[in-house]
Amino acid sequence: MPKHELKGEAMDVLDAAWHAQGSPVPAGYRFTTRTNCARCGEHAATVDAHQVISGNWTGWDQWSTTTRARLCARCSWGYRDPVLRSGCYAITRAPATFTTLTYQNLGSLLAEPVGLDTCVVVPMRLMRKHLAPSARWGHVCVDDAALSWTSEDCTRLATMIKLRGWGFGSDMLSRPVPAYGPLSKLPPAQRAQAMALWADLMPWRQRMPWFEVGVRASMPVGDSHDQ
């Protein structure tokens, strides 16, 4: 987990991640023309953005310009490095750190609210979205959304972990009532507790991005879907 002491006040998430990774320069590109980067605005050596980003990308309007747009090395790395799109990770500032996360790591991290100097990135569809360039401090960032993560979400995650430990799969947890099979196998006291806990997940069932993060963060150890 590389660390670099930086002034974090103005540092965006991608900037912190890039410094924490040792400020890599993407291979295969010639950063020549010095001009303002279309994403971050810094005056630096740049490359034609169309060499970095697919023409099918839909996020061009996030930049200051799309006319002859060019990107600096940091922002080019943010759109090209596979580590930013192939799994979950956490970024902090002051000091800047970058930590890749298994689903069990993610569950441990999200047992507490996400602080203002932390960003957690959870791709819903691996390699499909560029999340780091638009990620926000103090949020869990998923495809097309930045989610707050409060103490109430921590409690719901703990509930989800408990229910999954009692045999309820993630698909079952999305339903309004518990599945009879796993419920019938529980002792009477535990069965009553499961029924009471089931209602606690209702807010997540109505806010699916949170539910989907919870599914990943509650993945049982050894599950074949873990990273």
N, C-alpha and C positions, 0 to 999 in steps of 0.2 A: 504494500500500500504506500506508494510514493507520497512524500509530503514536501511542500514548498511554502515557505512563509511569504505571504503576499498581503497586500492591503485589500481586504475583501469588500470594502464598502461599495465600489463601483464594478466589481467583478461579476460578470454574468456566469451562469452555470457552465456553459461550454468553455469559457475562458479558464475557469477553475479546473475543469477536467483536463484540458490541454496542458496546463502547467503541471498538474499532478502526474501526468503521463510522460513528463520530460520534454514538452514542447516539440513533438514530432512534426517533421515536414513530410507530407504524403509523397511517396515515390511515384515517378512516372509523369510528373508535371514540372513545367518550367515557370517559376515565379519570376517574372521579368518586370513588366510595366509597373511603375510605382504610381499608385492612384488610391482613391478611397475604396475600401472594401464595401461591396453592396450590402453585406449583412451587418457588419459591426461598425463600419464607417472609419476604421483606422486607416491612415495613410501608410501603405506598405507595399512591398513587392507582391504582385497579384498574378492570377491566371484567369483566363476566360472561363466564366462560370459554366458555360455550356460544355466544357470539357469535364466538369466535375459532377454536374447535376443532369439527370435525364430530362429530355424535353417534355416528358409526360408528367413530370412533377407538378403538383398543384399549389405549391406554396410560394410561388414567385412574388406574390403580393406582400409577403412578410418583409421584403427587403426595401431599402430606400430607393432603389432604381432597378429596372429590368432592362434598360437600354444599354447595350454593350456592358452588361454587368460583369464584374470581376470579383474574385474572392482572394483573400489573403490565405497564408498557409494554415493558420489556426482554423478558420472557418471551413476551408477545404477539407481539413482533417475531420471536422465535425460532421461532414456529410459523407465521408468516404470510409472511415475506419470501421471495420466489421464489429469491433468490440462494442461500439455504441448502438448496434442494432441486433445483436445476437443473443442478448440475455439481459437480466436485471442487474442494476448497479446503483450505488449510492455515491453522491458527490458532496463534499463539504468545502467551506471556505474558512480561511484564517485558523489553521493552515488549510491549503487546498489538498484534498485527498480524493482518490478515485478507488472504489472498492467493488469488484464484481461480487454478485450475490447468488448463492443457490436459493431455492425456494425456502429451505429451512432458515438460511441466513435472513432472508426477507421477512419471514415470520417473526424472528427474534427482534429485528429492527423495528418492525411495525407494532410490536407490543407496547411501544411508547409513541406519543404524538410526534409528528415530524416537526423538528425545530426550524426556526427561521433561517439558519445557516446551513441547512441540509436540503438536498433534493434527492428523491428516490425515483428512478426510472424503471418502469415495468412495461416492456413491449407486449402488446396483446397478440400481435402477429409478427413473429420474428422475421427480420430482414425486410419488412414491408414499409416501415415508416421511419422518417428522420425525426427523432425525439429530442436529442440533446440540444440542437440549435435553438429550440423554442422552449426548453425546460425552464421551470421557475423555482426559485428558492421557496422553501417552506411547503412544498407540495409533493404528492406522488403523481408523477407525470406518466400518462398512458396515451394510447393513440388518440390524438385530437382532443385531449382534455388534461387539465391540471386539477387534481383532487386535493382538497384539504384532508388532513388525517388527524382527527381529534381524539380525545379520551374516549368518546362514545364509540368511535370506530375501533379503538383498541379493545374495548369490551366486546364488541360484536365479533372481532377476530378471535378472541379467546373462546367465545361461544361456538364459533364455527369449528375451531380446533377440537373442542370437547366432543361435539356432535360427530365429527368425522372419526374421532377415536372410538366412538360407539357404533361405528359401522354404517353411518349415513354418507353416501357418496355425494360428490359435488352437484350432480344433476338432481339428486333427491332434495338437497338443501334449497334448491330454487323453487320448490313446490310449496303451496300454501299450507299443506299438512304433512306430517311425517309418513314415510312409507311404512306399511304394516310389517313387512318382513323384518327389518332391523329392529323396529320398535318392539315386536313380540318377543324378541330374544333377550331383552333387557329385564333385569329384576324389577319388581313393581315400583320401588322407590325411584330407581333410575329412570324408569319409563315415565313416571310423573314429572320428573325433572326435565326430561327431553321434551315433553309436551309444553312445559312452561318456557323453556329456552327457545323453542321453535319460533315463537312470536317475536323474540328479540331481534331476529334477522329480517323482519318485515321491511324496515327502512332500506336495507341493502337490496332486497328483492325489487324495490321500486326505483333503485338507483344503481343500475347494473354495472357501471364501471367500478364502483366500490366493491360490489359482490365479486366481480371477476378478479380484482386484486386480492380479495380475501381468499378465493379459491386457490390462488397460487401461493399465498403466504401461509395457508393451512395445509399444504401438501404433506401427507404423512411421509416419514423417513423411509427411503427405499422405494417410493412410488416410481413407476417407470417413466412418468412424465416429468420427473425432476431434472434439473439441468446438470 
